[in-house]
Amino acid sequence: MTAYNDEATLRRAPFAEGDAVLVYDRRKRRYRVELRGGALLETHLGYAPHDAIIGRREGFFLRTNKGHLLFVIRPPFADAVRELPRQSQVIYPKDLAALLMRADIHPGARVIEIGLGSGAASAALLRAVGPTGDLVTHEMREEIVAPARANVASLAPNAANHRVVIGDAYESGLGADEADRVVADVPEPWRLLESAADVLRTGGVFAAYLPTVLQTHELMMRLARDDRWHFAEVVELLERAWAFSETSARPDHRMIGHTGFIATVRRCEPPPPSPQ
């Protein structure tokens, strides 16, 4: 696989041996392969040589030995997230996208993340903060760090601005450096509110991803009783594809329903006392 300085350069370059490619057939079945000289891409509709892909840029059609067309691209971030080797459930791409927007993750931001998981959220955060930002991830399970970091490297290559801290953030806190954003994917994020308030600048965002409404309710009630936090909001996203033909437009038969809740809140100065 060719080494590049940044992801944009990689995506603009021709395919090289070792690169991952994503191939769609006419029924939108997907085939993800790593290119090897002399190898064959085998599909339900016939095969095609890897050598017919190597040296070309993404976005082209390839014909199999049976005459069927295949569409060849580099794996989009969302597809790569779904196919990650994982030790725990990843945050779905639809939720990752909303998390970045609702937490207002921006280039140059200093972000503290609690919960490394399989690394998908870390990679998404690194892509959003860019090379001028900074990401510190706290993870208590040492055994998952190495495979998760390998996943991060595959999704956000050459991200030198990512540091992993092994330890229990509930007990040890989030360090002393000021942060712009804190993002938590842990079962009890309310236990982090004290340390998050200590490190977040005023106006900074605390965001949590939670699978159940009971966890979300507990977090919201804790926030409501603490005047260091303001503008608490919760959303749930449901994703439904649509199918189109010459004679119809209808919702697809399947959809991605509930996967999790995204809670966000702003760190603020306590309000002034009421006038007497």
Helices and strands as residue ranges (DSSP letters): H 7-12, E 20-24, E 30-34, E 40-43, E 46-49, G 50-52, E 60-63, E 69-73, H 77-82, H 93-102, E 110-114, H 120-129, E 134-139, G 142-144, H 145-155, E 162-166, H 169-172, E 179-184, G 189-192, H 193-199, E 200-210, H 213-224, E 229-236, E 239-244, E 249-256, E 261-267
